[in-house]
Amino acid sequence: MRFLRILLRIIGSIVLLLVLILAALVTTMDKTPYREMPYYAEWKKIISQVKTAPPDSAGQLRAGWAKVNITPSSPTPTAGYGNRKGKLYTEIHDSVYVRAMVVDNGASLAAIVSADLLIIPPTIVKVLQSRLTEKEVPFDQVFFGATHTHNSVGGWGTGVSSLFFSGKYDPKMVDRLADAFYTAIVEAKNKLQPVELTYLESVDTLDIRNRLVGEEGEVDPEIRSAAFVTKKGEKAILSSFGAHSTVLGSRNIVLSRDYPGALVDSLENGRYNFAMYMAGAVGSMGPIEKGTDDFDEIKNQAFGVQNAILSPATLTEPSKQPVIRSLTLPLPLREPSPRLTMNLVLRSWAFKKAFGEYPIFVKALRIGNILMVGMPCDFSGELVAGLDAYAKTKGLNLMVTSFNGGYIGYITHDKYFDRDLYETKTMNWYGPYNGAYFQEVIKDIIDKMS
């Protein structure tokens, strides 16, 4: 009997310990409406302090561009699909780059940087925040985006989760990539020359699908581009589209830019001297794979997107004023609460321990009649149509991009929040109502930048 009592006490102690550990790690989902949360009031205070004065547009618009090859000399972890767990890529299919544009009107200066990476890693942003000064282009005036290829360089992520998505952390890789970002910006700035700017809006319904809910949902079929022409006739284009760069599947562990690379190369071999690409509102949006294998599908996807961009049906709107205005604003959120089940979530301290903790912000850049808004997430294409229409009532053409240098997971339409799906469960890290909240954030920015 004594042995039994001791055994029961041990079992009871273990059960109690497990309950305490579980209580420390797990809680229930907070579904308080976002407008009743402190972070909403904090955002309204932040945006209210942004001046609404018209941006300075006194001078001639100038632009310069450059690219830096970031292809490693030896295989690195491959950033992208989590089931690879950071495996080294086996070969180089096509080289990867950092591309930059710098724009200037004599009074204001800004840079646009896109990298052939899964995201713009917060570890690299942290380096650039201290390194970019008035001498180059200040960090707050740099607009970041990524092609979102799932077959590029890894080793830049921290925390337990990075072992799956970007492989073992390598500080030397972070420094090397930060150097490339810095060099691309400096070289682009040194090449400034007078340009004319035109906004291009193309429609491509043949190369994009709703990967979240299929035909039940909507797609964002617009390819939005900024086209620059110098007085010498040199042409550059920055394009953004919503179809995920996931044509290459997880079994193809090769270094590649996916279809954006084939698109950029084709544009540069044809009509443009320089091209760059940024993933748009890629949340919930997938490509339509057509071909005999992944690499054939890449060619077909890129060909379809390029055909839409170069189509005579593309809407064109020349910019009449050389307006330049940049914003980098902190983006308040509720505490992180990634789902374990549909109702139980991991406590915020445990999430931060696993994923790391970095500043979250929203970026905006107005160049002439184009307003670019960069979000720290996979932002859903289903959230764009109303924002696009709203911006046009203010005389602006909106280009929403993902991966601005912070990352908070997926932001999808709120009507899908209770669906047990990858984007709405596994990759939803900050609770409910963020679709509506982020739309309101973008509308507030449109109001301030118009």
Salt bridges, closest charged atoms under 4 A:
ASP30 OD2 - ARG334 NH1 3.84
ASP94 OD1 - HIS93 ND1 2.67
ASP94 OD2 - ARG257 NE 2.99
ASP104 OD2 - ARG62 NH2 2.95
ASP179 OD1 - ARG131 NH1 2.40
GLU201 OE1 - LYS392 NZ 2.95
ASP207 OD1 - LYS290 NZ 3.00
GLU216 OE2 - ARG419 NH2 2.58
ASP220 OD2 - ARG224 NH1 3.00
GLU222 OE1 - ARG224 NH2 2.96
ASP265 OD2 - ARG257 NH2 2.61
GLU268 OE1 - LYS67 NZ 3.77
GLU268 OE2 - ARG99 NH1 2.78
GLU335 OE1 - LYS352 NZ 3.06
GLU357 OE2 - LYS352 NZ 3.70
ASP378 OD2 - HIS148 NE2 3.43
ASP378 OD2 - HIS244 NE2 3.37
ASP388 OD1 - ARG224 NE 3.55
ASP388 OD2 - LYS392 NZ 3.41
ASP418 OD1 - LYS31 NZ 3.64
ASP418 OD1 - ARG339 NH2 3.75
ASP420 OD1 - LYS425 NZ 3.74
GLU423 OE2 - ARG211 NE 2.92
GLU440 OE1 - ARG35 NH2 2.93
GLU440 OE2 - LYS44 NZ 2.97
ASP444 OD2 - LYS44 NZ 2.83
ASP447 OD1 - LYS394 NZ 3.55
